[in-house]
Amino acid sequence: MKKLIALAITSAFVLAAAPVLAADMTCDAQAAEKKLAGAAKTSFVKKCMKDATEAATKTCDGQAAEKKLAGAAKTSFVKKCVKDATAPPK
């Protein structure tokens, strides 16, 4: 039963992070779809990435709390988690 609960919680965090990654991959695509160019495109993509980073930070903070991390360990974990979540696909 404990394994099932742990799996459900982990799955919830993974699913919560998926939209962040999808948003990151589609900021340029959304700008192209809206036919933005120049300063308007730059502004849109910047805001889109900021929103994606904030969502990733919230998700990663939750994961750190679940792992009961604190101090430098939490900071390091959240920093890496956000970087991984918002990195462009390879």
C-alpha positions, 0 to 999 in steps of 0.5 A, a space after each residue: 500500500 505504501 508503494 502504491 501511495 508513493 507511486 501515485 505521488 511521484 506520478 502526480 509530480 511528473 505529470 505536473 512538470 510535463 506542462 512546464 516542459 511542454 510550455 518551454 518547448 512551445 514558446 517559440 511555436 506559440 509566438 510563430 502561431 501568433 505571427 509575432 516578430 521583433 520586440 513583440 516576439 521577444 517580449 512574448 517569449 520572455 514572459 512565456 519562459 518566465 511563467 514556465 520557470 515559475 511553474 517549474 519552481 513551484 513543482 520542484 519546491 513540492 518535490 523537495 518538500 516531499 523528499 524533506 530537503 532543507 538548506 543547501 540540499 534543497 537549493 541545489 535540488 530545486 536549481 537542478 530540477 528547474 534547469 532540467 524542466 526548462 531546458 530545450 529538448 535535444 
